Amino acid sequence: MKRMKLLAGMVLAVALAFSAGYGALSAFAETQAAEENTAVSLDEDFDGSSVLVTMTEEVSEVNKKYDKSYFGDIEISSLEDLSAMTGNIAEKKYFDESKFRQILQLNLPEKG
């Protein structure tokens, strides 16, 4: 449980550093609470296998690649760009690149 609290603290720091507005975890907690009509806090048990991070408009680029070291000392087994796009971006009629935000899934090492 101590490791989960430490991991939750590190995740919160990353989310706050790289997301706009309320932060990815805060927005997730608010969304979950609204959908389930219950309170959600970082003290609760989470899956712990991955974390979603919404990058800010300032650092987001379509299909931009990030090295694991970009996220500091957090142990990451792999990362995925959930907002990756294919095809000719210029031909995407309703896509506004100036408001684009990458969504990354940071996969964490299995608990040992």
N, C-alpha and C positions, 0 to 999 in steps of 0.2 A: 504494500500500500504506500510505503514511503517513496518507492521508486515511481509509482503512478503520480503522486503529488509533485515530485521533482520534475517528471516528464510533462505533467500538465502545466507547471510553471514555465518550463522552457518553451513549450508549444505556445503558451499565451504570449510570451515575449516575442517570438517570431511572428505570430499573427499580428500583434500590435505594431511591430516594426514595419511590416510589409503590406498591410492592408489599409484601405481608406475607411473613413467613417468609424463605425463602432468596433471594427476588428472582426476577423473571421469567426473566432470562437464566440464572441459576444453575439454576433448576428445569428449564428447557428443556435445558440441557447435561446435567444428570443424567438426564433422561428419554431423551434421545438416546443417551447412553452405555449406559444399561441396555438399551434396545431393540436397539442394534447391537453391544453388548458391546465398545465402543471408548471411548477417552477423547476428550472434546471440550473445546477451549479457545477463548478469545477471540482467540488468535493465528491461528486458521484462517480461511480465506476464507468469508464469508457472502454470501448473495444481496445484501443491502444495500438492497433496495427497500422493505422495511417492517420494523416492529418491533412485537411484541405486548407490551402492558403490562397487568398485572393490578392494578387499583386496590384499595386497602385497603377494609375494611368501613366505616371512618370516613368516607370521601369518596364511596363508591359509592352511587348511587341509581338506581333503575330508570329507564332512558331519559334519564339526566342528560346534558346537552350540555356539552361542553368546547370552549373556544376554543383555537386553536393556541398562543396565548401562554401558556397554562397550563403548558406544558412547557418554558418558558424560551427559550433561544437556539437550540434545535434547529430546523433547517429542516424543516418538515412541509408536504407538498403537500396532503394531506387526512387526515382521520381518520375511522374507522368504529367504531361501537359494535357489536362482535360479539355482545354479550349483550343487545341490544335486544329488548324484548318487545312483543307486540301483544295486544289484547283487554283484558279486565277483570282486572287483576292480583289483585284480591281473590278472584276465583273460581278462581284456580289452586290446586288442592288441595294439592299437594306443594311449593309454593314458600314458602321461609322468607326473607322480606325482610331480617331481621336478620343473616343470614349471606351475603347477596348480595354478590358482587364483580363489578364491571364489567370486561369484557375489551375493551380498545381496540386497534385496529390503526392504528399511525401510519405512513402512507405517506410515504416520503421522496422528495425530488426525484431525477430521473434523473441518473446520473453524466454529467458533461460532458466 
